[in-house]
Amino acid sequence: MRHQELNLLMIFDAIMTEGSITRAADRLALTQPAVSNALSRMRAAWKDELFVKDGRNIQPTVYAQNLWTQIREPLKELEDAVDQNEFNPATAKRTFRLAVADAVVDVVWRPLRKIIEESAPGINIHAVPYTISNAESSLHDAEVDMVIGAQATASSVIRTEFLFNPCYACVMRLDHPLTKVPLTLERFAAADHLLVSLSGDVTGYTDQVLAQQGMKRRVAMSVNHFATVPALLKETDLIAVVPSTTIEQAMFNGELAVMEPPIELAPAPVASAWHKRQENDKGLCWLRGHVNRIIKEHFDRHMSELKARICPQCKDTV
């Protein structure tokens, strides 16, 4: 292959990965006109439009998608073979995309930004919406570099690192009628429930467990992020079952009543995940190390306080 053709493939790979000519230019340290000119040469050489405008974004053609499927792994292998330099966070200029829920952003983004400002000023971190259903596909399609969420099933191409087992809590306003009586399964099922659904599905894990016992609940309201849960609960008769880490400030500040759910909710392990093609990516290894450490340390502190102040039975979920 001629050097010019390899350069075009590398630029094409960057456009596909970033989904933007501007971001591809930043990734390659090129000007936007240079990338646009390279795209024109690709179109002429490969006799395909490659990308079409979709509002402010661009979408690949079928030809471009098929081509990328064939070249991205070989290009990554070539890059790994010739790039023997260690990742230097102090001088690196790179953007990482992480699929995360808002609760993860609350925990990770501030300490991670401090690390970046102190030792990696050229690193950008972008959050992408996370759902269980899109986690694996977003890694396969290189839409994100890393996912934080429910631990993926075993896969030959997805790598994971266990982070923690969440502890589920049933929360409600302090003067809720259910705080004045034992929280039986029947009273729990009869209450109006608030469900946090990142995907929009209004059937959650709690519903599945209730169905196994021949019971159902009313999901009276749903939201697609955790941040609004405390305010909604404090001003309504809604109750919610959530991982304790997602609303810990409201719990530890005594803003909400916290009870053990009257059903057994086995913890679903939370993990970080990435594609095997980035297994030896030194930049991602650097980021992954910091993110995983921040989450694990935070969870250890959270569980220590939770056991001591609110939920002694949670010792079995760690």
C-alpha positions in Angstrom: 0.0 0.0 0.0 1.3 3.5 -0.9 2.0 5.9 2.0 -0.6 8.3 0.7 -3.3 5.6 0.8 -2.4 4.7 4.4 -2.7 8.3 5.4 -6.1 8.5 3.9 -7.2 5.4 5.8 -5.9 6.8 9.1 -7.8 10.1 8.5 -10.9 8.1 7.5 -10.6 6.0 10.7 -10.4 9.3 12.8 -13.5 10.7 11.1 -15.4 7.5 11.8 -14.2 7.3 15.3 -15.0 10.9 16.2 -18.1 11.2 14.0 -17.0 14.7 13.1 -14.5 16.3 10.7 -13.6 19.0 13.3 -13.0 16.5 16.1 -11.0 14.3 13.7 -8.8 17.2 12.9 -8.2 17.8 16.6 -7.4 14.1 17.1 -4.9 14.1 14.3 -3.5 17.6 15.1 -4.5 18.7 11.6 -6.5 21.7 10.4 -10.1 21.2 9.4 -9.4 22.2 5.8 -6.7 19.6 5.6 -9.1 16.9 6.8 -11.8 18.1 4.4 -9.3 18.0 1.5 -8.3 14.4 2.5 -12.0 13.5 2.5 -12.4 14.8 -1.0 -9.4 12.6 -2.1 -11.0 9.6 -0.4 -14.3 10.2 -2.3 -12.5 10.4 -5.6 -10.3 7.4 -4.9 -13.0 5.1 -3.5 -15.9 6.4 -5.6 -18.3 6.9 -2.8 -19.7 9.9 -0.9 -18.6 8.3 2.4 -20.4 10.8 4.7 -23.6 12.7 4.4 -24.8 15.7 6.5 -27.4 15.0 9.2 -28.2 18.4 10.7 -25.0 19.5 12.4 -23.6 16.0 12.3 -22.4 13.6 9.6 -23.5 10.0 9.0 -21.4 7.4 7.2 -22.7 5.6 4.1 -23.1 1.9 4.0 -19.8 1.7 2.0 -18.0 3.7 4.7 -19.4 1.5 7.5 -18.3 -1.7 5.7 -14.9 -0.3 5.0 -14.4 0.7 8.6 -15.4 -2.7 9.8 -12.5 -4.1 7.7 -9.8 -1.7 8.4 -10.1 -0.5 12.0 -8.6 -3.5 13.7 -5.6 -3.8 11.3 -5.0 -0.1 11.7 -5.0 -0.4 15.5 -2.6 -3.3 15.3 -0.3 -1.3 13.1 -0.5 1.7 15.5 0.3 -0.5 18.5 3.2 -2.2 16.6 5.0 1.1 15.6 4.1 3.2 18.7 6.5 2.2 21.4 6.4 5.5 23.3 4.9 5.7 26.7 1.8 7.8 27.2 2.8 11.1 28.7 -0.2 12.8 30.3 1.7 16.0 30.7 2.0 16.5 27.0 -0.8 14.3 25.5 -3.7 16.0 23.7 -6.6 13.6 23.5 -10.3 13.3 24.0 -11.9 10.4 25.8 -15.6 9.5 25.7 -17.2 7.6 28.6 -20.7 6.2 28.7 -21.9 6.9 32.3 -25.0 7.6 34.3 -25.3 11.0 36.1 -24.5 9.4 39.4 -21.1 8.3 38.1 -20.4 11.8 36.9 -21.2 13.2 40.3 -18.6 10.8 41.9 -15.8 10.9 39.3 -15.8 14.2 37.3 -14.6 16.6 40.1 -11.6 14.5 41.3 -10.8 13.5 37.8 -10.8 17.1 36.6 -8.4 18.0 39.5 -6.0 15.3 38.3 -6.2 16.6 34.7 -5.6 20.2 35.7 -2.6 19.2 37.7 -0.9 16.6 35.5 -2.7 16.2 32.1 -4.0 19.6 30.9 -4.5 18.5 27.3 -6.9 15.7 28.1 -10.6 16.2 27.4 -13.3 14.0 29.1 -16.8 13.8 27.5 -19.8 12.1 29.1 -22.1 10.0 26.9 -25.5 8.8 28.0 -25.4 5.2 29.4 -28.0 2.5 29.3 -27.5 -1.3 29.7 -28.8 -1.9 26.2 -26.3 0.4 24.5 -23.2 -0.3 26.5 -21.7 -3.1 24.5 -22.7 -1.8 21.1 -21.2 1.6 21.9 -17.8 -0.1 22.6 -18.1 -2.3 19.5 -18.8 0.7 17.3 -16.0 2.8 19.0 -18.6 5.4 20.0 -17.0 5.5 23.4 -13.7 4.5 25.0 -15.1 3.2 28.2 -18.4 2.3 29.9 -19.2 2.4 33.6 -22.3 0.4 34.5 -23.8 -3.0 35.1 -21.1 -5.6 34.5 -21.3 -7.0 31.0 -21.6 -10.7 30.3 -18.5 -12.6 29.3 -17.3 -11.7 25.9 -14.3 -12.4 23.7 -14.0 -8.7 22.8 -15.2 -6.8 25.9 -12.9 -6.4 28.8 -14.2 -5.5 32.3 -12.9 -4.7 35.8 -15.2 -5.2 38.8 -15.8 -2.0 40.8 -18.4 -2.7 43.5 -21.7 -4.4 44.4 -24.4 -1.7 45.0 -26.6 -1.8 48.1 -30.3 -1.1 47.4 -32.3 1.2 49.6 -36.0 2.1 49.8 -36.3 5.9 50.2 -39.1 8.3 50.8 -39.9 11.6 52.6 -39.3 11.8 56.3 -43.0 12.1 57.2 -44.3 9.6 54.6 -47.1 7.4 56.0 -45.0 4.3 55.4 -42.4 5.5 57.9 -45.0 5.1 60.7 -45.7 1.4 60.1 -43.6 -1.7 59.3 -42.7 -1.7 55.6 -44.4 -5.0 54.6 -44.3 -6.4 51.1 -48.0 -5.7 50.6 -47.6 -2.0 51.7 -44.5 -1.7 49.5 -46.3 -3.0 46.4 -49.3 -0.8 47.0 -47.3 2.4 47.2 -46.8 4.8 44.3 -43.3 4.3 43.0 -40.7 6.5 41.3 -38.5 4.6 38.9 -35.2 5.8 37.6 -34.9 4.4 34.1 -31.9 5.4 32.0 -33.4 3.7 28.9 -37.0 4.8 29.3 -38.3 1.3 30.0 -40.8 1.5 32.9 -40.2 -2.1 34.0 -37.3 -2.3 36.4 -35.4 -4.9 38.4 -37.8 -4.4 41.3 -40.7 -5.2 39.1 -39.0 -8.4 37.9 -38.5 -9.6 41.5 -42.0 -8.7 42.5 -43.4 -10.7 39.5 -41.5 -13.8 40.7 -43.7 -13.5 43.8 -46.9 -13.0 41.9 -47.1 -9.3 42.7 -46.8 -6.0 40.9 -46.4 -2.3 41.8 -47.5 0.9 40.2 -44.7 2.9 38.6 -46.5 6.3 39.0 -43.6 8.3 37.7 -40.2 7.7 36.0 -37.2 9.9 35.4 -34.0 9.3 33.4 -31.5 10.4 35.9 -30.8 10.2 39.6 -30.2 13.8 40.4 -33.9 14.7 40.6 -34.9 11.8 42.9 -34.4 13.5 46.4 -36.4 16.6 45.5 -39.2 14.6 44.0 -39.4 12.3 47.0 -39.3 15.1 49.6 -42.3 16.8 48.1 -44.5 13.9 47.2 -45.9 10.5 48.4 -43.7 8.6 46.0 -41.2 6.0 47.2 -38.2 4.7 45.3 -35.8 1.8 45.3 -32.3 3.0 44.2 -28.7 2.0 44.7 -27.6 3.9 47.9 -24.6 5.5 46.1 -26.8 7.4 43.8 -28.5 9.6 46.4 -26.0 9.4 49.3 -25.9 13.1 50.1 -29.7 13.2 50.7 -29.4 10.0 52.8 -26.5 11.0 54.9 -27.8 14.5 55.5 -31.0 13.1 56.9 -33.2 14.5 54.2 -34.9 11.2 53.4 -36.2 8.2 55.3 -34.2 5.1 54.4 -35.5 1.6 54.8 -34.4 -1.9 53.8 -36.6 -3.0 50.8 -39.0 -5.8 51.9 -37.8 -8.0 48.9 -34.4 -9.4 48.3 -32.6 -7.5 45.6 -29.4 -9.3 44.6 -26.8 -6.7 43.8 -25.9 -6.3 40.1 -22.1 -5.8 40.0 -20.9 -2.5 38.6 -17.8 -2.5 36.4 -15.8 -0.6 34.0 -15.7 -2.0 30.4 -13.6 -1.3 27.3 -13.0 -3.0 23.9 -10.1 -5.4 23.6 -8.7 -3.3 20.7 -7.8 -0.7 23.4 -6.5 -3.2 25.9 -2.9 -1.9 25.4 -3.9 1.7 24.8 -1.6 3.5 27.2 -3.7 6.6 27.4 -6.9 4.6 28.2 -5.0 2.6 30.7 -3.9 5.8 32.4 -7.5 7.1 32.5 -9.0 3.7 33.5 -6.6 3.5 36.4 -7.7 6.9 37.8 -11.4 6.4 37.2 -11.5 2.9 38.7 -9.5 4.0 41.7 -11.8 7.0 42.3 -14.9 4.9 42.2 -13.6 2.1 44.4 -12.3 4.5 47.0 -15.6 6.4 47.0 -17.6 3.2 47.4 -15.5 2.1 50.3 -16.1 5.4 52.1 -19.8 5.3 51.2 -20.3 1.8 52.6 -18.4 2.5 55.8 -20.7 5.5 56.5 -23.8 3.6 55.3 -23.1 0.7 57.7 -22.4 2.9 60.6 -25.3 5.3 60.2 -28.2 3.8 58.2 -28.0 0.3 57.0 -26.1 -2.3 59.1 -27.4 -5.2 57.0 -25.5 -3.9 54.0 -22.4 -5.5 55.2 -23.3 -8.6 53.2 -23.4 -6.8 49.9 -19.8 -5.5 49.8 
